[in-house]
Amino acid sequence: MKLHHALIVLTMLTLTAAGFAQSNSNRVAVVNGQAITQEELDKVAASDLRNLETKRLQNDASLLQDRQEILARALEQLAADKLIEAEAKKQNISKEQLLDAEVNSNVDTPSNEEVEAFYDANKSQIPIPKEQALPQVKQYMIERSRSRYHDALITRLKKQYGFKSYLEPLRAKIETTGFPTKGPAAAPVTIVEFSDFECPYCGGLFPTLKQVENNYADKIRIVYRQFPLTNIHPHAEKAAEASLCAFEQQHFWEFHDSMFGNQRELSVPDLKQRAATLKLDTEKFNECLDSGRKAAAIQVDIQEGARAGVTGTPATFINGRLLSGNQPYSEIKEVVDDELQRNQAAK
């Protein structure tokens, strides 16, 4: 009997010790005799830790982009050297003589007046005194002229001798299923935009993408992903949530266009009024917006965007190829046309 009692006591002491050890292993501090647990710490630090992870993903993507740019520049240099060598051999002259004739002899040397005018037009971006800046400005203008003639020569030689790059552009793999989409599913070009409804640069890109959409019709598909910059745009998070609440009712693009059409009215009351104006089910919309249940989906978008290299908005991926910022129509068109040509060549 005494042995049985002793075993019970021993078991209880063992369990108590295990529980105490487990409690100790879970605590990170003690204040006034009260433990602070790892769970409490993780909860308080969650937002900052999430931001840190976003930065890590962005840094990883930036390294890949830098590597691709280095390879692309190196390939251009190799191709240019071979083209110049071929043309010099054809003309029976040295490469230096060819460059002197085609480039150096044509370089424009700016006058003092032209240098002064350039300085005056750009002095807000020049951090050194005018007397120090003018010689550097003159040299910059000379080198810019040399680059222009050199690039024109290489462009002509590429056509003359033939040049085709097989270096595949850097492409990010971005999920598109289940996100707001318009355009045919089988379109050869998919444009994924990571954007912020309060961002003025995103507002500037809005009509440009409309132009792309109109001009390429059935050749492109557009997908919208969220990337609200909450540290500088106080209404961006709720505007993003509101667009997903509208998406639940199959009215995402109307809501999207309405917000980019008027970026000044993005407060919660404004968003609810917009839902009423667009004839959404306001009871469902308001419940969705007030609950905050779309916030987690937005965080998924932000993390995926960061992994793909998004550091600001707008960021567009054309078949995975990143274009950052409010790009002009010509830049987007160049990449879209290149993708269409690649698609056609692959058939």
MARVORO-61221 format. One record per residue (C-alpha): residue number from 1; residue in one letter; x, y, z. Coordinates in steps of 0.2 Angstrom, whole numbers. Example, Ala and Ser with C-alpha at 12.3 -4.5 7.8 and 13.67 -1.06 7.14 Angstrom:
BEGIN
+-----+------+-------+-------+-------+
| seq | type |  east | north |    up |
+-----+------+-------+-------+-------+
|   1 |    A |    62 |   -22 |    39 |
|   2 |    S |    68 |    -5 |    36 |
+-----+------+-------+-------+-------+
***
This chain:
BEGIN
+-----+------+-------+-------+-------+
| seq | type |  east | north |    up |
+-----+------+-------+-------+-------+
|   1 |    M |     0 |     0 |     0 |
|   2 |    K |    14 |    12 |     5 |
|   3 |    L |    23 |     7 |   -11 |
|   4 |    H |     7 |    11 |   -22 |
|   5 |    H |     6 |    28 |   -13 |
|   6 |    A |    24 |    32 |   -16 |
|   7 |    L |    22 |    28 |   -35 |
|   8 |    I |     7 |    40 |   -36 |
|   9 |    V |    17 |    54 |   -27 |
|  10 |    L |    32 |    51 |   -39 |
|  11 |    T |    21 |    51 |   -54 |
|  12 |    M |    13 |    68 |   -49 |
|  13 |    L |    30 |    75 |   -45 |
|  14 |    T |    36 |    70 |   -62 |
|  15 |    L |    21 |    77 |   -71 |
|  16 |    T |    23 |    93 |   -61 |
|  17 |    A |    41 |    95 |   -65 |
|  18 |    A |    38 |    91 |   -84 |
|  19 |    G |    25 |   105 |   -84 |
|  20 |    F |    36 |   117 |   -75 |
|  21 |    A |    50 |   113 |   -87 |
|  22 |    Q |    38 |   116 |  -102 |
|  23 |    S |    32 |   132 |   -94 |
|  24 |    N |    50 |   138 |   -92 |
|  25 |    S |    55 |   133 |  -109 |
|  26 |    N |    40 |   143 |  -116 |
|  27 |    R |    44 |   159 |  -107 |
|  28 |    V |    56 |   173 |  -113 |
|  29 |    A |    55 |   184 |   -98 |
|  30 |    V |    48 |   187 |   -81 |
|  31 |    V |    41 |   203 |   -75 |
|  32 |    N |    36 |   205 |   -57 |
|  33 |    G |    34 |   187 |   -55 |
|  34 |    Q |    23 |   185 |   -71 |
|  35 |    A |    30 |   176 |   -86 |
|  36 |    I |    30 |   183 |  -104 |
|  37 |    T |    28 |   168 |  -116 |
|  38 |    Q |    35 |   166 |  -133 |
|  39 |    E |    17 |   166 |  -140 |
|  40 |    E |    14 |   183 |  -132 |
|  41 |    L |    31 |   189 |  -139 |
|  42 |    D |    27 |   183 |  -157 |
|  43 |    K |    10 |   191 |  -157 |
|  44 |    V |    16 |   208 |  -152 |
|  45 |    A |    31 |   207 |  -165 |
|  46 |    A |    20 |   199 |  -179 |
|  47 |    S |    18 |   214 |  -189 |
|  48 |    D |    37 |   219 |  -189 |
|  49 |    L |    42 |   201 |  -192 |
|  50 |    R |    30 |   200 |  -207 |
|  51 |    N |    38 |   216 |  -214 |
|  52 |    L |    55 |   209 |  -211 |
|  53 |    E |    51 |   193 |  -221 |
|  54 |    T |    44 |   204 |  -235 |
|  55 |    K |    61 |   213 |  -236 |
|  56 |    R |    70 |   196 |  -236 |
|  57 |    L |    60 |   190 |  -251 |
|  58 |    Q |    62 |   207 |  -260 |
|  59 |    N |    81 |   206 |  -257 |
|  60 |    D |    82 |   188 |  -264 |
|  61 |    A |    72 |   194 |  -279 |
|  62 |    S |    83 |   209 |  -282 |
|  63 |    L |    98 |   198 |  -282 |
|  64 |    L |    91 |   188 |  -296 |
|  65 |    Q |    86 |   203 |  -306 |
|  66 |    D |   104 |   210 |  -304 |
|  67 |    R |   111 |   194 |  -310 |
|  68 |    Q |   100 |   194 |  -326 |
|  69 |    E |   104 |   213 |  -329 |
|  70 |    I |   123 |   208 |  -328 |
|  71 |    L |   121 |   194 |  -340 |
|  72 |    A |   111 |   204 |  -352 |
|  73 |    R |   124 |   218 |  -352 |
|  74 |    A |   138 |   206 |  -355 |
|  75 |    L |   129 |   198 |  -369 |
|  76 |    E |   126 |   215 |  -377 |
|  77 |    Q |   144 |   219 |  -376 |
|  78 |    L |   150 |   202 |  -383 |
|  79 |    A |   138 |   204 |  -398 |
|  80 |    A |   143 |   222 |  -401 |
|  81 |    D |   162 |   217 |  -401 |
|  82 |    K |   158 |   203 |  -414 |
|  83 |    L |   148 |   215 |  -425 |
|  84 |    I |   161 |   228 |  -425 |
|  85 |    E |   174 |   215 |  -428 |
|  86 |    A |   164 |   208 |  -443 |
|  87 |    E |   161 |   226 |  -450 |
|  88 |    A |   180 |   231 |  -448 |
|  89 |    K |   185 |   215 |  -457 |
|  90 |    K |   173 |   218 |  -471 |
|  91 |    Q |   180 |   236 |  -474 |
|  92 |    N |   198 |   230 |  -471 |
|  93 |    I |   201 |   242 |  -457 |
|  94 |    S |   204 |   240 |  -438 |
|  95 |    K |   191 |   241 |  -425 |
|  96 |    E |   198 |   257 |  -419 |
|  97 |    Q |   197 |   265 |  -436 |
|  98 |    L |   179 |   259 |  -438 |
|  99 |    L |   174 |   267 |  -421 |
| 100 |    D |   183 |   283 |  -426 |
| 101 |    A |   174 |   284 |  -442 |
| 102 |    E |   157 |   279 |  -436 |
| 103 |    V |   156 |   286 |  -418 |
| 104 |    N |   171 |   297 |  -412 |
| 105 |    S |   171 |   308 |  -427 |
| 106 |    N |   152 |   312 |  -425 |
| 107 |    V |   152 |   315 |  -407 |
| 108 |    D |   145 |   332 |  -403 |
| 109 |    T |   155 |   344 |  -392 |
| 110 |    P |   143 |   356 |  -383 |
| 111 |    S |   146 |   374 |  -382 |
| 112 |    N |   147 |   383 |  -366 |
| 113 |    E |   130 |   390 |  -368 |
| 114 |    E |   123 |   373 |  -371 |
| 115 |    V |   132 |   366 |  -355 |
| 116 |    E |   125 |   381 |  -345 |
| 117 |    A |   107 |   378 |  -352 |
| 118 |    F |   108 |   359 |  -347 |
| 119 |    Y |   115 |   364 |  -330 |
| 120 |    D |   101 |   376 |  -327 |
| 121 |    A |    87 |   364 |  -332 |
| 122 |    N |    94 |   350 |  -321 |
| 123 |    K |   102 |   360 |  -306 |
| 124 |    S |    89 |   354 |  -294 |
| 125 |    Q |    97 |   336 |  -296 |
| 126 |    I |   115 |   342 |  -296 |
| 127 |    P |   122 |   342 |  -278 |
| 128 |    I |   138 |   351 |  -281 |
| 129 |    P |   142 |   370 |  -284 |
| 130 |    K |   140 |   376 |  -302 |
| 131 |    E |   159 |   379 |  -305 |
| 132 |    Q |   163 |   361 |  -300 |
| 133 |    A |   147 |   354 |  -310 |
| 134 |    L |   150 |   363 |  -327 |
| 135 |    P |   165 |   352 |  -332 |
| 136 |    Q |   156 |   336 |  -327 |
| 137 |    V |   141 |   341 |  -336 |
| 138 |    K |   151 |   345 |  -352 |
| 139 |    Q |   159 |   327 |  -351 |
| 140 |    Y |   142 |   319 |  -347 |
| 141 |    M |   135 |   327 |  -363 |
| 142 |    I |   150 |   322 |  -373 |
| 143 |    E |   148 |   304 |  -367 |
| 144 |    R |   129 |   304 |  -370 |
| 145 |    S |   132 |   309 |  -388 |
| 146 |    R |   146 |   295 |  -390 |
| 147 |    S |   133 |   282 |  -383 |
| 148 |    R |   120 |   288 |  -395 |
| 149 |    Y |   131 |   286 |  -411 |
| 150 |    H |   138 |   269 |  -404 |
| 151 |    D |   120 |   262 |  -401 |
| 152 |    A |   115 |   268 |  -418 |
| 153 |    L |   130 |   259 |  -426 |
| 154 |    I |   126 |   243 |  -416 |
| 155 |    T |   108 |   243 |  -421 |
| 156 |    R |   112 |   245 |  -439 |
| 157 |    L |   125 |   231 |  -438 |
| 158 |    K |   113 |   219 |  -429 |
| 159 |    K |   101 |   221 |  -444 |
| 160 |    Q |   115 |   220 |  -457 |
| 161 |    Y |   123 |   204 |  -450 |
| 162 |    G |   109 |   197 |  -440 |
| 163 |    F |   107 |   195 |  -421 |
| 164 |    K |    95 |   185 |  -411 |
| 165 |    S |    96 |   183 |  -392 |
| 166 |    Y |    92 |   166 |  -384 |
| 167 |    L |    95 |   173 |  -367 |
| 168 |    E |    78 |   170 |  -358 |
| 169 |    P |    71 |   185 |  -349 |
| 170 |    L |    70 |   183 |  -330 |
| 171 |    R |    52 |   178 |  -326 |
| 172 |    A |    43 |   177 |  -310 |
| 173 |    K |    30 |   163 |  -307 |
| 174 |    I |    15 |   172 |  -301 |
| 175 |    E |    -2 |   163 |  -297 |
| 176 |    T |   -17 |   169 |  -307 |
| 177 |    T |   -30 |   157 |  -303 |
| 178 |    G |   -44 |   164 |  -292 |
| 179 |    F |   -39 |   182 |  -293 |
| 180 |    P |   -48 |   196 |  -302 |
| 181 |    T |   -45 |   193 |  -320 |
| 182 |    K |   -52 |   200 |  -337 |
| 183 |    G |   -47 |   194 |  -355 |
| 184 |    P |   -47 |   177 |  -362 |
| 185 |    A |   -39 |   163 |  -352 |
| 186 |    A |   -30 |   157 |  -367 |
| 187 |    A |   -22 |   174 |  -371 |
| 188 |    P |    -4 |   173 |  -376 |
| 189 |    V |     1 |   187 |  -364 |
| 190 |    T |    -4 |   189 |  -346 |
| 191 |    I |    -1 |   205 |  -337 |
| 192 |    V |    -2 |   204 |  -318 |
| 193 |    E |    -2 |   221 |  -309 |
| 194 |    F |     2 |   223 |  -291 |
| 195 |    S |    -6 |   239 |  -286 |
| 196 |    D |   -12 |   251 |  -273 |
| 197 |    F |   -29 |   260 |  -275 |
| 198 |    E |   -22 |   276 |  -266 |
| 199 |    C |    -5 |   276 |  -275 |
| 200 |    P |    -5 |   291 |  -287 |
| 201 |    Y |     8 |   282 |  -299 |
| 202 |    C |    -5 |   267 |  -300 |
| 203 |    G |   -18 |   280 |  -304 |
| 204 |    G |    -6 |   286 |  -318 |
| 205 |    L |    -4 |   269 |  -325 |
| 206 |    F |   -23 |   265 |  -325 |
| 207 |    P |   -27 |   274 |  -342 |
| 208 |    T |   -11 |   266 |  -349 |
| 209 |    L |   -17 |   249 |  -345 |
| 210 |    K |   -34 |   253 |  -352 |
| 211 |    Q |   -25 |   258 |  -369 |
| 212 |    V |   -15 |   242 |  -369 |
| 213 |    E |   -31 |   232 |  -365 |
| 214 |    N |   -41 |   241 |  -380 |
| 215 |    N |   -26 |   239 |  -392 |
| 216 |    Y |   -22 |   221 |  -389 |
| 217 |    A |   -40 |   215 |  -387 |
| 218 |    D |   -40 |   196 |  -386 |
| 219 |    K |   -21 |   194 |  -385 |
| 220 |    I |   -19 |   199 |  -367 |
| 221 |    R |   -26 |   194 |  -350 |
| 222 |    I |   -25 |   206 |  -335 |
| 223 |    V |   -24 |   200 |  -317 |
| 224 |    Y |   -25 |   211 |  -302 |
| 225 |    R |   -15 |   208 |  -286 |
| 226 |    Q |   -15 |   218 |  -270 |
| 227 |    F |     0 |   227 |  -263 |
| 228 |    P |    -6 |   242 |  -252 |
| 229 |    L |     8 |   253 |  -246 |
| 230 |    T |     0 |   255 |  -229 |
| 231 |    N |    15 |   265 |  -222 |
| 232 |    I |    11 |   280 |  -233 |
| 233 |    H |    -7 |   277 |  -239 |
| 234 |    P |   -18 |   276 |  -224 |
| 235 |    H |   -34 |   271 |  -234 |
| 236 |    A |   -25 |   258 |  -245 |
| 237 |    E |   -28 |   243 |  -234 |
| 238 |    K |   -47 |   246 |  -233 |
| 239 |    A |   -48 |   250 |  -251 |
| 240 |    A |   -40 |   234 |  -256 |
| 241 |    E |   -52 |   224 |  -244 |
| 242 |    A |   -67 |   233 |  -252 |
| 243 |    S |   -61 |   228 |  -269 |
| 244 |    L |   -61 |   210 |  -264 |
| 245 |    C |   -78 |   212 |  -255 |
| 246 |    A |   -84 |   218 |  -272 |
| 247 |    F |   -75 |   203 |  -280 |
| 248 |    E |   -86 |   192 |  -270 |
| 249 |    Q |  -101 |   199 |  -279 |
| 250 |    Q |   -93 |   198 |  -296 |
| 251 |    H |   -91 |   217 |  -297 |
| 252 |    F |   -72 |   219 |  -294 |
| 253 |    W |   -68 |   228 |  -310 |
| 254 |    E |   -82 |   241 |  -309 |
| 255 |    F |   -76 |   245 |  -291 |
| 256 |    H |   -58 |   245 |  -297 |
| 257 |    D |   -62 |   257 |  -311 |
| 258 |    S |   -72 |   268 |  -299 |
| 259 |    M |   -58 |   269 |  -286 |
| 260 |    F |   -45 |   274 |  -299 |
| 261 |    G |   -57 |   286 |  -306 |
| 262 |    N |   -58 |   295 |  -289 |
| 263 |    Q |   -43 |   291 |  -278 |
| 264 |    R |   -48 |   305 |  -266 |
| 265 |    E |   -63 |   296 |  -258 |
| 266 |    L |   -57 |   280 |  -251 |
| 267 |    S |   -62 |   281 |  -233 |
| 268 |    V |   -73 |   267 |  -226 |
| 269 |    P |   -89 |   278 |  -228 |
| 270 |    D |   -84 |   283 |  -246 |
| 271 |    L |   -81 |   264 |  -250 |
| 272 |    K |   -98 |   259 |  -243 |
| 273 |    Q |  -106 |   273 |  -253 |
| 274 |    R |   -97 |   268 |  -269 |
| 275 |    A |  -104 |   250 |  -266 |
| 276 |    A |  -122 |   257 |  -265 |
| 277 |    T |  -119 |   268 |  -281 |
| 278 |    L |  -113 |   253 |  -290 |
| 279 |    K |  -129 |   243 |  -284 |
| 280 |    L |  -120 |   230 |  -274 |
| 281 |    D |  -128 |   221 |  -260 |
| 282 |    T |  -123 |   233 |  -247 |
| 283 |    E |  -128 |   223 |  -232 |
| 284 |    K |  -116 |   209 |  -238 |
| 285 |    F |  -103 |   222 |  -243 |
| 286 |    N |  -103 |   231 |  -227 |
| 287 |    E |  -102 |   215 |  -217 |
| 288 |    C |   -87 |   210 |  -227 |
| 289 |    L |   -78 |   226 |  -226 |
| 290 |    D |   -81 |   229 |  -207 |
| 291 |    S |   -76 |   211 |  -203 |
| 292 |    G |   -59 |   213 |  -210 |
| 293 |    R |   -59 |   195 |  -216 |
| 294 |    K |   -50 |   200 |  -233 |
| 295 |    A |   -35 |   206 |  -224 |
| 296 |    A |   -27 |   189 |  -224 |
| 297 |    A |   -29 |   187 |  -243 |
| 298 |    I |   -20 |   204 |  -245 |
| 299 |    Q |    -6 |   198 |  -235 |
| 300 |    V |    -4 |   183 |  -246 |
| 301 |    D |    -3 |   195 |  -261 |
| 302 |    I |    10 |   206 |  -253 |
| 303 |    Q |    21 |   191 |  -249 |
| 304 |    E |    20 |   184 |  -266 |
| 305 |    G |    23 |   201 |  -274 |
| 306 |    A |    38 |   203 |  -263 |
| 307 |    R |    45 |   186 |  -268 |
| 308 |    A |    43 |   191 |  -286 |
| 309 |    G |    53 |   207 |  -283 |
| 310 |    V |    39 |   220 |  -280 |
| 311 |    T |    46 |   234 |  -269 |
| 312 |    G |    34 |   248 |  -274 |
| 313 |    T |    18 |   251 |  -284 |
| 314 |    P |    13 |   249 |  -298 |
| 315 |    A |    23 |   234 |  -303 |
| 316 |    T |    17 |   224 |  -318 |
| 317 |    F |    23 |   207 |  -324 |
| 318 |    I |    21 |   204 |  -342 |
| 319 |    N |    22 |   185 |  -344 |
| 320 |    G |    32 |   186 |  -328 |
| 321 |    R |    44 |   200 |  -334 |
| 322 |    L |    44 |   214 |  -321 |
| 323 |    L |    41 |   232 |  -326 |
| 324 |    S |    42 |   243 |  -311 |
| 325 |    G |    33 |   260 |  -309 |
| 326 |    N |    21 |   270 |  -320 |
| 327 |    Q |    29 |   264 |  -336 |
| 328 |    P |    24 |   273 |  -352 |
| 329 |    Y |    13 |   264 |  -366 |
| 330 |    S |    29 |   262 |  -377 |
| 331 |    E |    38 |   252 |  -364 |
| 332 |    I |    24 |   241 |  -360 |
| 333 |    K |    20 |   239 |  -379 |
| 334 |    E |    38 |   234 |  -382 |
| 335 |    V |    38 |   219 |  -370 |
| 336 |    V |    20 |   214 |  -375 |
| 337 |    D |    26 |   214 |  -394 |
| 338 |    D |    41 |   204 |  -389 |
| 339 |    E |    31 |   191 |  -380 |
| 340 |    L |    19 |   189 |  -394 |
| 341 |    Q |    34 |   187 |  -406 |
| 342 |    R |    41 |   174 |  -394 |
| 343 |    N |    24 |   165 |  -393 |
| 344 |    Q |    23 |   165 |  -412 |
| 345 |    A |    41 |   158 |  -414 |
| 346 |    A |    37 |   144 |  -402 |
| 347 |    K |    23 |   137 |  -413 |
+-----+------+-------+-------+-------+
***
